[in-house]
């Protein structure tokens, strides 16, 4: 004798709604430092607090992700200067490579330079 379990559509709908509601109840929480230096935990984060960096917390309070503070003007300038330095270094390396390809020894390059003068 076999027993069959039947679930009514109403019960299935209520169960599905309960699962969706439980998933939505796990709201994201944020931890940030406010303008007065106090640590705040909230389900929203003000625009000005995003510039200082913040943590995204799980529903049990564990840090899921840390968002770094926005870079300062000095940090941005330093990054740009480093990019420019790197670009100049690459140009110099390419010029050196071409010279080494053309001349087998530095003395040959010096002699060629003197011939042009």
Buried (B, 14 or more C-beta within 10 A) or exposed (E): EEEEEEEEEEEEEEEEEEEEEEEEEEEEBBBBBEEEEEEBEEEEBBEEBBEBEBBBBEEEEEEEEEBEEEEEEEEEEEEEEEEEEEEEEEEEEEEEEEEEEEBEEEEEBEEEEEEEE
